[in-house]
């Protein structure tokens, strides 16, 4: 669980990406046909639903469906399991995508460091 912390502060301080900063490498590097992600839910929809800031992500449109289903089916909130599953799945896919981007950035930085070391040695 804390592997990234040990790499960040002890072993690979210069190659470990900082999640709080924008990445150094172009997101399209190696992926010419990659599409940029877009928000489906609008800012106005999220404001009207009073979504907290931490839930305003790429899966907010699924969360809006869950909230609407719970409102419409109250008190039988268990009728919304399909909508909740869709939202959970989207959140999981978003997490996996962010971890892949983090790992890609880390590997590109290691590659850059390796190339620079080889150029210095030559």
Secondary structure, DSSP 8 states (H G I E B T S, - for coil): --HHHHIIIII-TTTS--TTS--SS-TTTT-TT------SS-HHHHHHTT--GGG-STTHHHHHHHHHHHHHTTT-GGGGHHHHHHHHHHHHHHHHHHHHHHHHHHHHHHHHHHHHHHHHH-
